[in-house]
Structures are given as C-alpha cells and as structure tokens.
Amino acid sequence: MSKKLKHYLQFSNFTADEYAYLFERAALIKRKFKAYEKHHPLTDRTLALIFEKASTRTRVSFEAGMYQLGGSVVHLTTGDSQLGRAEPIEDSARVISRMVDLVMIRTFEQTKIDRFAEYSRVPVINGLTNEFHPCQIMADIFTFIEHRGSIRGKTVAWVGDGNNMANTWLQAAQLLDFTVHVSTPRGYEIDRAVAGVRNDCYRVFKDPMLACANADLVTTDVWTSMGFEAENEARKKAFADWCVDMDMMRTAKSDALFMHCLPAHRGEEVDVDVIDGPQSVVWDEAENRLHVQKALMEYLLLGQL
Ligand code: CP
C-alpha cells in the first residue's frame, strides 16, 4: 500500500501531536549539530528549492540543512528556469517531482503552491507565500519553548501588518492553544477567513500598547512585505505608530521575549534598543529555522523515527 503523501503548505496542516514530535526531534537534531555528530537520515535524497522571491535565511537553512542530513539540493529561481517563461505550474510540478524527493517553494499567492502540491509526486513545503509562513512560525515557537517552556496558555502580541506571519500565528494559536493580541493600522487588518481560524484564538486592539500589555512574547515584521513594494510610502505613514519600542516592551511581562523573523528595519517596525536589547531572541530564532526544518524534512520523507 502506498504511503499517503504529506505536504506542509500551512501551519494547520499538522496536528498538535505532530508539532510536539517535531519540536522534540528538532531539539535532538540541534544537539547533534552542536556536537558535530553526523546525522544522515536523508542520504541520496534531493531537495528542490524554488524561489520566486528573494531570501537569505530560508535558502541557507534549507540548503545547509539538506546537506547536513546527507542529501543534496537543486536551486531554481523564476529568472533562471522555465518557471519565469510561463510553463504551467502543473507541468513544472509533474516534471520536478519525478526527479527529486522533496520540494520547497517560496512564491506569491498560496493558490500557486497549492496547485503545485496537487500535481506533485513528492512532499511540498511552503517557504513563504503572501498568505502564510509556516516554517518561520515553527521556528519561532520552538525558540519560545527553548527559552520559556510550553507556549500553551501564553499571550503573543502581534504589532504591525496583518500579513502572512500574522495569519500563521493565528493558525498556530488555534492549534497549540494560546492567544494572539493583534494590533494593525486601519486598512492593514488581518483577514480571519484567510487564516481560517475561530475568533476565540485572538483579540484585536486598536492601540499597540494595549496589545502588548502582559504579553509573553512581542513580535513584528517589516511594514512592507515582499510583493507590496509599490505601497511602501503609504505604509510608512500608516504604520508610524506601530514601531515596537521600549515603552511597548515595558507594558509586556517583565520576562517577555521579542522576536522578528528578519530582515529587520531598525527605526521602522522596531527600535534598535528592542531588537538589540536583552529581551530579543532574534538570532536564536533565525538559527532555529535550520533545526526545525531539518526535523520537518526528515518527518515528511521518513515519518516519525
Ligand atoms: N525570515 C525569512 O524568511 O527570511 P528570508 O526572507 O531571508 O528567507
């Protein structure tokens, strides 16, 4: 009997039990990495990385991660493949998935990755779409657990754009049983229908200071996500009061953490005192992309070990 193909297209694709396994596995894989212990469960497996948008962390963490697991990587971009010359997604998916074992895609609309997955013979991972960034939130929650223990029952303050990160935090909150306090400027609100969540896993605040009150974690992202550059000037005006500063951090719990998925614009969405201050865990957060994604790739190809 053939094994059911599993994709990772949204945070809600996995259960809470699957995340519990992945976080444990990521911790083990991280320990082995730090001890220079070989861990090669994916020998002879190949990962295709498809980027239709720029990346530093996602590319390095997937590429280095796959080599560290014993496998290899093929890297494609829109500019250097037929993807940029209008080859249908369905055909690209059929062809690429006959030649590799796993595909990661960073693209624009979620419908594009969903269509690719529908025609793929191998697991597909979302490396960021306009709607979701599940690998990042997996790394963020793993980082929270490392520093503070379980995220269950905790409060995460989201300050800024109602973007792919915000949508993914909402999915995570519903699944892992915590609350998100969301504060966005008017016109940049989250759309609950996109996240597909119940309305009891988050609360909306007009004032970002109130969203941060008693939070266990304060987090934000750039004011202008990739693909929305034409709105940059309008966004700078609209988001002027949504800069995470020390006043906001002081309204959060005294041991609150600060996270940012990076790249960051100091002086825009976050003050330098916050991102470079003692409550910030952004470097651990970035590093943990490597460890959680290694656990994810291993799980998608080999199941629970
Ligand atoms: N956070 C994140 O996805 O970083 P990159 O855009 O550099 O991949």
Boltz pocket constraint, residues with backbone or C-beta under 6 A from the ligand:
constraints:
  - pocket:
      binder: B
      contacts: [[A, 54], [A, 55], [A, 56], [A, 57], [A, 58], [A, 59], [A, 127], [A, 128], [A, 136], [A, 261], [A, 262], [A, 263]]
      max_distance: 6.0
